[in-house]
Amino acid sequence: MVASKRLVVSCFLLVLLLAEANAQGLKVGFYSKTCPHAEGIVRKVVFAAMKKAPTLGAPLLRMFFHDCFVRGCDGSVLLDSSNNQAEKNAVPNLSLRGFGIIDDSKAALEKVCPGIVSCSDILALIARDAMVALEGPSWEVETGRRDGRVSNINEVNLPSPFDNIAKLIIDFRTKGL
């Protein structure tokens, strides 16, 4: 139990760090006029999904990290390619789960606010809401990201789960984190 709380706190700090690194031009409530119920719509989809499959919380947070670490928080991990050369096809991303929740959230938003909310913001909101659904920490999500249009398997340079702390510090410094 203590280890899982430490993991949640560590993940929370990581998400805050990643969000801060990408925060230029972002603000809390970005969609307050163009799609005022955006966050509530995403939250509803996430809570329903987490009720059915609570083990998706960590994978959703992991997907957000994988997205942010490669090209910034631009949703590029969500993109498909016809020749399987997108980020999601890289070995570290083959085990990502929860893409359906992003699709369901986007579909729900498109019914109310077509073409307004970016997939990269949806992923950021989902990461937060998945933690909240698991009774973990909550935080305000700065939104206003624009979706990336490039997703390249060769750019996936995530830290290895076997890296020691010195290597991880170098990797994060290289990314400006």
SESE-114497 format. One record per atom (N, C-alpha, C, O, CB): residue in one letter; x, y, z. Coordinates in steps of 0.02 Angstrom, whole numbers, padded with zeros to 5 digits, always signed. Glycine has a CB too. Layout:
% residues N
AXYZ ...
END
This chain:
% residues 177
M+00041-00059+00000 M+00000+00000+00000 M+00043+00063+00000 M+00030+00110-00038 M-00047+00000+00060 V+00096+00063+00043 V+00140+00120+00046 V+00177+00128-00021 V+00185+00184-00045 V+00191+00113+00103 A+00198+00072-00050 A+00232+00075-00115 A+00187+00103-00169 A+00209+00142-00211 A+00258+00006-00135 S+00123+00084-00169 S+00078+00109-00220 S+00065+00184-00210 S+00058+00221-00259 S+00011+00071-00219 K+00062+00207-00148 K+00054+00279-00135 K+00115+00317-00159 K+00110+00371-00187 K+00041+00293-00060 R+00174+00289-00147 R+00235+00321-00171 R+00236+00324-00247 R+00257+00375-00276 R+00297+00283-00146 L+00213+00271-00279 L+00209+00270-00352 L+00162+00324-00377 L+00178+00360-00425 L+00186+00202-00377 V+00105+00331-00346 V+00056+00382-00367 V+00086+00452-00357 V+00080+00494-00401 V-00010+00376-00327 V+00119+00464-00301 V+00149+00529-00288 V+00205+00542-00339 V+00211+00597-00365 V+00177+00533-00216 S+00246+00491-00353 S+00299+00499-00403 S+00270+00515-00471 S+00295+00558-00507 S+00341+00436-00406 C+00218+00479-00489 C+00185+00491-00554 C+00156+00561-00556 C+00161+00595-00607 C+00130+00439-00567 F+00126+00582-00502 F+00097+00649-00498 F+00151+00702-00509 F+00141+00749-00548 F+00063+00660-00430 L+00208+00695-00476 L+00262+00743-00484 L+00289+00741-00556 L+00305+00794-00583 L+00318+00728-00435 L+00293+00683-00585 L+00316+00676-00654 L+00268+00712-00701 L+00290+00747-00746 L+00323+00603-00673 V+00204+00702-00691 V+00154+00734-00734 V+00158+00810-00727 V+00155+00846-00777 V+00083+00710-00717 L+00166+00834-00666 L+00172+00907-00656 L+00234+00933-00692 L+00232+00986-00723 L+00175+00923-00582 L+00288+00896-00687 L+00350+00916-00719 L+00342+00918-00795 L+00363+00966-00827 L+00406+00868-00701 L+00312+00867-00823 L+00301+00865-00895 L+00254+00920-00917 L+00265+00952-00968 L+00274+00797-00916 A+00202+00931-00879 A+00153+00983-00896 A+00187+01052-00894 A+00174+01094-00937 A+00093+00981-00849 E+00228+01064-00844 E+00262+01128-00838 E+00310+01138-00897 E+00315+01194-00923 E+00301+01131-00772 A+00345+01086-00917 A+00392+01091-00973 A+00357+01108-01038 A+00387+01137-01083 A+00431+01027-00981 N+00294+01091-01044 N+00257+01101-01106 N+00206+01158-01099 N+00162+01165-01142 N+00222+01037-01126 A+00211+01197-01046 A+00157+01243-01028 A+00155+01309-01066 A+00112+01350-01053 A+00161+01258-00957 Q+00200+01320-01112 Q+00199+01384-01148 Q+00134+01392-01187 Q+00117+01352-01230 Q+00260+01389-01196 G+00098+01445-01171 G+00036+01460-01205 G-00024+01420-01180 G-00079+01428-01206 G+00044+01447-01277 L-00014+01378-01132 L-00069+01338-01105 L-00100+01373-01045 L-00067+01414-01012 L-00044+01267-01085 K-00163+01358-01031 K-00194+01387-00972 K-00251+01342-00948 K-00282+01305-00987 K-00220+01458-00987 V-00263+01345-00884 V-00319+01310-00855 V-00383+01343-00882 V-00388+01404-00882 V-00317+01311-00776 G-00429+01303-00904 G-00492+01330-00930 G-00489+01354-01001 G-00531+01395-01022 G-00513+01386-00887 F-00442+01330-01039 F-00434+01351-01109 F-00499+01344-01149 F-00514+01385-01192 F-00379+01311-01143 Y-00537+01291-01134 Y-00599+01278-01172 Y-00661+01306-01138 Y-00717+01288-01156 Y-00607+01203-01181 S-00653+01350-01089 S-00711+01374-01050 S-00764+01409-01093 S-00823+01408-01075 S-00687+01421-00996 K-00744+01439-01148 K-00793+01472-01192 K-00811+01430-01252 K-00868+01431-01275 K-00766+01540-01214 T-00763+01393-01279 T-00775+01356-01341 T-00805+01287-01330 T-00841+01261-01373 T-00711+01348-01379 C-00791+01258-01272 C-00819+01192-01255 C-00820+01186-01178 C-00780+01149-01150 C-00778+01133-01288 P-00865+01223-01146 P-00863+01229-01073 P-00869+01164-01034 P-00848+01161-00976 P-00916+01275-01051 H-00897+01113-01063 H-00906+01050-01027 H-00853+00998-01045 H-00860+00939-01029 H-00975+01022-01041 A-00800+01019-01080 A-00749+00972-01105 A-00721+00928-01049 A-00719+00867-01055 A-00693+01010-01139 E-00698+00959-00995 E-00667+00920-00942 E-00717+00872-00909 E-00699+00816-00892 E-00637+00966-00889 G-00778+00894-00901 G-00829+00851-00872 G-00846+00792-00916 G-00858+00737-00892 G-00892+00891-00858 I-00847+00803-00981 I-00861+00749-01029 I-00806+00697-01026 I-00820+00637-01023 I-00867+00777-01101 V-00743+00720-01026 V-00687+00673-01022 V-00689+00635-00956 V-00681+00574-00954 V-00619+00710-01029 R-00701+00672-00902 R-00703+00640-00835 R-00757+00585-00833 R-00744+00531-00806 R-00718+00693-00781 K-00815+00599-00861 K-00869+00549-00861 K-00848+00486-00899 K-00861+00431-00875 K-00932+00579-00893 V-00816+00494-00956 V-00793+00436-00995 V-00741+00397-00956 V-00743+00335-00952 V-00765+00458-01063 V-00693+00433-00926 V-00639+00400-00889 V-00667+00363-00828 V-00648+00306-00816 V-00587+00452-00867 F-00710+00395-00790 F-00736+00363-00730 F-00776+00300-00748 F-00772+00250-00713 F-00781+00411-00690 A-00814+00303-00802 A-00852+00244-00823 A-00804+00188-00844 A-00815+00130-00827 A-00899+00261-00882 A-00752+00205-00880 A-00704+00155-00902 A-00665+00126-00843 A-00653+00065-00840 A-00655+00185-00953 M-00646+00169-00796 M-00607+00146-00738 M-00649+00102-00692 M-00623+00059-00658 M-00579+00205-00700 K-00714+00114-00691 K-00758+00072-00651 K-00759+00001-00679 K-00760-00047-00641 K-00830+00101-00650 K-00757-00005-00745 K-00756-00071-00777 K-00687-00103-00776 K-00681-00164-00770 K-00781-00065-00849 A-00635-00062-00783 A-00567-00088-00788 A-00518-00044-00749 A-00482-00004-00778 A-00545-00092-00863 P-00518-00050-00682 P-00476-00007-00641 P-00401-00016-00653 P-00362+00027-00633 P-00491-00018-00569 T-00382-00070-00684 T-00310-00080-00698 T-00285-00035-00754 T-00225-00037-00769 T-00297-00153-00715 L-00328+00004-00786 L-00306+00048-00840 L-00277+00114-00815 L-00250+00152-00855 L-00364+00063-00886 G-00282+00128-00751 G-00257+00191-00725 G-00183+00202-00739 G-00164+00253-00770 G-00268+00195-00651 A-00141+00157-00718 A-00069+00163-00729 A-00052+00164-00804 A-00011+00205-00825 A-00032+00107-00695 P-00081+00120-00845 P-00066+00123-00917 P-00085+00190-00949 P-00051+00212-00995 P-00102+00067-00952 L-00138+00221-00927 L-00157+00286-00956 L-00107+00340-00937 L-00089+00382-00978 L-00227+00306-00933 L-00084+00339-00874 L-00033+00386-00853 L+00032+00373-00892 L+00066+00420-00912 L-00021+00382-00777 R+00049+00310-00901 R+00108+00290-00938 R+00104+00315-01011 R+00154+00339-01038 R+00117+00214-00937 M+00046+00310-01041 M+00038+00333-01110 M+00051+00408-01114 M+00083+00431-01161 M-00034+00317-01136 F+00027+00446-01065 F+00039+00518-01064 F+00114+00532-01059 F+00140+00575-01095 F+00002+00551-01006 F+00149+00496-01015 F+00221+00504-01009 F+00255+00488-01075 F+00298+00526-01098 F+00249+00459-00953 H+00238+00432-01106 H+00269+00412-01169 H+00258+00466-01222 H+00302+00480-01262 H+00241+00345-01193 D+00198+00496-01223 D+00185+00549-01272 D+00228+00610-01258 D+00260+00636-01303 D+00110+00568-01269 C+00231+00631-01196 C+00267+00693-01178 C+00342+00686-01186 C+00375+00735-01203 C+00250+00713-01108 F+00370+00628-01173 F+00442+00620-01173 F+00471+00622-01243 F+00530+00640-01251 F+00461+00555-01140 V+00433+00604-01294 V+00462+00599-01362 V+00461+00666-01399 V+00515+00691-01416 V+00423+00547-01402 R+00404+00695-01410 R+00399+00758-01449 R+00365+00813-01410 R+00342+00862-01439 R+00361+00745-01514 G+00361+00806-01345 G+00321+00851-01305 G+00250+00823-01304 G+00235+00775-01338 G+00322+00923-01335 C+00208+00853-01264 C+00140+00827-01255 C+00096+00847-01314 C+00055+00892-01309 C+00109+00853-01188 D+00105+00813-01370 D+00072+00832-01432 D+00024+00779-01460 D-00004+00788-01514 D+00123+00848-01484 G+00014+00725-01424 G-00031+00672-01447 G-00002+00628-01501 G-00038+00587-01530 G-00094+00703-01471 S+00062+00636-01516 S+00092+00598-01571 S+00093+00523-01558 S+00096+00483-01605 S+00163+00621-01584 V+00090+00502-01495 V+00087+00430-01480 V+00020+00400-01501 V+00014+00339-01505 V+00099+00418-01405 L-00029+00442-01513 L-00095+00417-01533 L-00102+00407-01608 L-00149+00374-01630 L-00148+00466-01509 L-00056+00434-01646 L-00062+00431-01719 L-00046+00362-01747 L-00001+00327-01723 L-00016+00483-01751 D-00082+00344-01799 D-00070+00282-01835 D-00032+00297-01899 D-00031+00354-01922 D-00137+00245-01851 S+00000+00246-01927 S+00031+00254-01992 S+00015+00193-02034 S+00003+00139-02008 S+00109+00263-01986 S+00014+00203-02099 S-00004+00148-02144 S+00051+00095-02147 S+00038+00038-02165 S-00019+00175-02214 N+00112+00115-02131 N+00168+00067-02136 N+00197+00048-02068 N+00253+00024-02063 N+00223+00096-02179 N+00158+00058-02015 N+00178+00040-01946 N+00244+00072-01925 N+00286+00039-01894 N+00184-00035-01941 Q+00254+00135-01942 Q+00314+00170-01924 Q+00300+00229-01877 Q+00341+00275-01871 Q+00349+00196-01986 A+00242+00228-01844 A+00224+00280-01796 A+00253+00264-01727 A+00275+00208-01715 A+00147+00288-01792 E+00252+00313-01683 E+00277+00304-01615 E+00245+00244-01580 E+00279+00207-01545 E+00265+00366-01573 K+00180+00235-01590 K+00146+00180-01555 K+00171+00112-01577 K+00157+00062-01543 K+00071+00185-01567 N+00208+00108-01633 N+00235+00045-01658 N+00305+00030-01632 N+00332-00023-01645 N+00235+00045-01733 A+00335+00077-01595 A+00401+00066-01565 A+00395+00015-01509 A+00343+00012-01475 A+00431+00133-01539 V+00447-00023-01499 V+00445-00077-01449 V+00421-00053-01380 V+00379-00087-01350 V+00515-00108-01443 P+00446+00003-01353 P+00423+00023-01287 P+00348+00040-01284 P+00318+00040-01230 P+00462+00083-01263 N+00318+00054-01342 N+00248+00074-01343 N+00201+00017-01362 N+00140+00026-01361 N+00239+00130-01391 L+00227-00040-01380 L+00184-00095-01401 L+00138-00119-01345 L+00086-00149-01358 L+00226-00153-01426 S+00158-00107-01283 S+00117-00130-01227 S+00072-00075-01199 S+00040-00084-01147 S+00162-00157-01172 L+00069-00017-01232 L+00024+00036-01209 L-00048+00012-01215 L-00067-00022-01263 L+00034+00101-01250 R-00088+00029-01165 R-00159+00010-01165 R-00202+00071-01150 R-00180+00119-01119 R-00172-00046-01112 G-00264+00067-01172 G-00311+00120-01155 G-00328+00167-01212 G-00361+00218-01202 G-00285+00159-01099 F-00306+00150-01273 F-00320+00194-01330 F-00396+00202-01340 F-00418+00255-01363 F-00289+00164-01394 G-00435+00152-01322 G-00507+00156-01330 G-00538+00211-01288 G-00589+00240-01308 G-00539+00090-01312 I-00509+00225-01230 I-00535+00278-01187 I-00524+00346-01220 I-00566+00391-01215 I-00502+00276-01117 I-00467+00354-01253 I-00455+00416-01290 I-00505+00422-01347 I-00535+00475-01357 I-00382+00418-01317 D-00515+00368-01383 D-00564+00368-01438 D-00635+00383-01413 D-00671+00422-01444 D-00564+00300-01475 D-00654+00352-01358 D-00721+00364-01330 D-00730+00436-01307 D-00783+00467-01316 D-00735+00316-01271 S-00677+00464-01276 S-00680+00533-01253 S-00685+00581-01312 S-00725+00628-01312 S-00618+00550-01211 K-00645+00568-01363 K-00647+00611-01423 K-00716+00607-01456 K-00743+00659-01477 K-00592+00589-01474 A-00744+00548-01461 A-00811+00540-01492 A-00863+00578-01452 A-00906+00611-01481 A-00830+00465-01497 A-00861+00574-01386 A-00909+00609-01344 A-00901+00685-01352 A-00951+00721-01354 A-00900+00589-01270 L-00840+00708-01356 L-00828+00780-01364 L-00850+00804-01433 L-00877+00859-01440 L-00754+00796-01354 E-00838+00764-01484 E-00856+00784-01552 E-00932+00792-01560 E-00954+00832-01601 E-00831+00732-01602 K-00971+00755-01521 K-01044+00763-01523 K-01066+00831-01498 K-01116+00859-01521 K-01078+00708-01482 V-01028+00859-01451 V-01047+00922-01419 V-01008+00981-01447 V-01036+01035-01457 V-01036+00917-01344 C-00944+00971-01460 C-00900+01025-01481 C-00855+01000-01538 C-00796+00989-01528 C-00856+01051-01422 P-00883+00991-01597 P-00843+00963-01652 P-00782+01005-01670 P-00787+01066-01679 P-00887+00954-01713 G-00725+00970-01675 G-00664+01003-01698 G-00632+01052-01650 G-00590+01092-01670 G-00677+01037-01760 I-00650+01049-01586 I-00625+01099-01538 I-00569+01071-01494 I-00516+01102-01491 I-00682+01123-01494 V-00580+01016-01461 V-00533+00991-01410 V-00481+00945-01443 V-00498+00897-01477 V-00571+00953-01354 S-00418+00961-01431 S-00364+00921-01461 S-00356+00854-01426 S-00373+00846-01367 S-00297+00960-01457 C-00332+00806-01463 C-00319+00739-01435 C-00264+00743-01382 C-00266+00705-01333 C-00300+00689-01490 S-00216+00787-01392 S-00162+00793-01342 S-00190+00819-01276 S-00167+00797-01223 S-00107+00840-01368 D-00238+00865-01278 D-00270+00887-01215 D-00312+00832-01185 D-00314+00823-01124 D-00313+00949-01228 I-00346+00795-01227 I-00387+00739-01203 I-00343+00690-01165 I-00361+00667-01111 I-00423+00703-01261 L-00284+00673-01192 L-00239+00627-01159 L-00215+00655-01092 L-00211+00618-01043 L-00178+00612-01204 A-00200+00719-01089 A-00179+00750-01026 A-00235+00748-00974 A-00223+00733-00915 A-00158+00824-01038 L-00296+00762-00995 L-00353+00760-00949 L-00366+00689-00926 L-00381+00677-00867 L-00416+00788-00983 I-00360+00641-00971 I-00372+00571-00954 I-00321+00547-00902 I-00339+00511-00855 I-00368+00527-01016 A-00258+00567-00910 A-00206+00546-00862 A-00224+00570-00792 A-00219+00533-00743 A-00136+00574-00883 R-00245+00633-00787 R-00265+00660-00722 R-00327+00624-00695 R-00328+00603-00637 R-00279+00735-00728 D-00378+00617-00737 D-00441+00589-00714 D-00434+00515-00696 D-00470+00491-00652 D-00494+00597-00768 A-00389+00479-00728 A-00377+00409-00711 A-00348+00405-00640 A-00366+00360-00602 A-00329+00376-00762 M-00303+00451-00622 M-00275+00452-00555 M-00329+00469-00504 M-00332+00438-00450 M-00217+00502-00550 V-00371+00517-00520 V-00426+00536-00474 V-00474+00478-00465 V-00498+00466-00409 V-00463+00599-00501 A-00489+00443-00519 A-00536+00386-00515 A-00509+00332-00469 A-00547+00293-00440 A-00548+00357-00585 L-00443+00329-00462 L-00412+00280-00417 L-00399+00309-00348 L-00362+00280-00308 L-00346+00255-00447 E-00431+00366-00334 E-00424+00400-00270 E-00354+00426-00259 E-00331+00432-00202 E-00444+00355-00213 G-00320+00440-00314 G-00254+00470-00311 G-00259+00546-00313 G-00314+00574-00305 G-00210+00445-00369 P-00204+00580-00323 P-00204+00653-00323 P-00240+00682-00384 P-00248+00649-00435 P-00133+00679-00321 S-00261+00744-00376 S-00291+00782-00431 S-00249+00844-00441 S-00215+00867-00395 S-00366+00799-00417 W-00251+00872-00499 W-00216+00934-00514 W-00252+00968-00572 W-00288+00937-00610 W-00141+00920-00532 E-00242+01033-00577 E-00271+01070-00632 E-00228+01056-00694 E-00167+01056-00691 E-00274+01147-00617 V-00262+01044-00750 V-00227+01030-00813 V-00231+01092-00856 V-00285+01116-00874 V-00258+00968-00849 E-00173+01118-00873 E-00171+01173-00921 E-00184+01144-00990 E-00152+01095-01010 E-00102+01211-00919 T-00231+01173-01026 T-00249+01148-01092 T-00237+01201-01145 T-00220+01259-01129 T-00323+01126-01093 G-00245+01182-01207 G-00232+01226-01263 G-00178+01198-01309 G-00153+01233-01353 G-00212+01294-01238 R-00160+01135-01298 R-00110+01103-01341 R-00137+01095-01411 R-00198+01090-01422 R-00090+01034-01312 R-00093+01095-01458 R-00110+01079-01527 R-00083+01009-01542 R-00029+00991-01520 R-00081+01132-01577 D-00122+00971-01577 D-00101+00903-01594 D-00043+00904-01643 D-00042+00942-01691 D-00160+00863-01622 G+00005+00860-01630 G+00059+00850-01677 G+00034+00812-01738 G-00016+00776-01734 G+00118+00813-01644 R+00069+00820-01792 R+00051+00784-01853 R+00106+00736-01875 R+00101+00703-01926 R+00037+00834-01909 V+00159+00733-01834 V+00216+00690-01849 V+00221+00638-01794 V+00218+00655-01734 V+00282+00731-01856 S+00230+00576-01814 S+00240+00522-01766 S+00288+00473-01799 S+00271+00439-01847 S+00172+00487-01747 N+00349+00469-01772 N+00402+00431-01804 N+00431+00380-01755 N+00454+00397-01701 N+00457+00478-01830 I+00428+00318-01775 I+00453+00263-01733 I+00526+00274-01713 I+00546+00253-01658 I+00446+00197-01770 N+00566+00306-01756 N+00637+00316-01743 N+00651+00370-01691 N+00707+00375-01667 N+00672+00333-01806 E+00601+00409-01673 E+00610+00462-01623 E+00595+00438-01552 E+00605+00476-01504 E+00567+00521-01640 V+00570+00379-01545 V+00552+00353-01478 V+00616+00335-01442 V+00650+00286-01458 V+00504+00291-01483 N+00633+00376-01392 N+00694+00367-01354 N+00679+00371-01279 N+00708+00410-01243 N+00747+00420-01373 L+00634+00329-01258 L+00613+00328-01188 L+00667+00297-01144 L+00705+00254-01167 L+00547+00289-01180 P+00671+00319-01082 P+00719+00288-01036 P+00702+00214-01027 P+00643+00195-01026 P+00719+00325-00968 S+00753+00175-01019 S+00743+00103-01007 S+00721+00093-00934 S+00743+00129-00890 S+00808+00063-01022 P+00677+00045-00923 P+00659+00030-00853 P+00717+00002-00813 P+00713-00004-00752 P+00601-00020-00852 F+00772-00014-00847 F+00830-00042-00813 F+00885+00011-00802 F+00937-00005-00773 F+00859-00099-00854 D+00873+00073-00823 D+00922+00126-00813 D+00930+00142-00739 D+00882+00139-00701 D+00902+00190-00852 N+00992+00159-00720 N+01003+00181-00651 N+00986+00255-00645 N+00973+00288-00695 N+01077+00167-00629 I+00987+00280-00585 I+00965+00349-00573 I+01009+00399-00609 I+00984+00450-00633 I+00965+00364-00498 A+01074+00387-00613 A+01119+00433-00648 A+01100+00440-00722 A+01099+00495-00749 A+01192+00410-00641 K+01085+00384-00754 K+01065+00385-00824 K+00998+00419-00832 K+00988+00458-00879 K+01061+00313-00852 L+00951+00407-00787 L+00886+00440-00790 L+00892+00516-00783 L+00857+00553-00818 L+00839+00412-00736 I+00935+00538-00739 I+00945+00610-00730 I+00972+00641-00794 I+00949+00694-00815 I+00994+00624-00671 I+01019+00607-00826 I+01046+00631-00890 I+00991+00634-00943 I+00984+00684-00978 I+01103+00586-00914 D+00951+00581-00947 D+00897+00579-00997 D+00847+00637-00986 D+00827+00669-01034 D+00860+00512-00994 F+00828+00648-00924 F+00780+00701-00909 F+00810+00770-00921 F+00776+00815-00946 F+00755+00695-00837 R+00873+00780-00904 R+00906+00844-00917 R+00911+00857-00992 R+00900+00913-01015 R+00977+00845-00886 T+00926+00805-01031 T+00929+00812-01103 T+00863+00836-01131 T+00862+00874-01180 T+00949+00745-01135 K+00809+00815-01101 K+00742+00836-01123 K+00721+00903-01093 K+00667+00928-01107 K+00690+00782-01104 G+00764+00931-01050 G+00746+00994-01018 G+00698+00987-00961 G+00663+01034-00943 G+00718+01041-01069 L+00696+00927-00932 L+00649+00914-00877 L+00684+00913-00810 L+00652+00902-00759 L+00612+00849-00889 
END
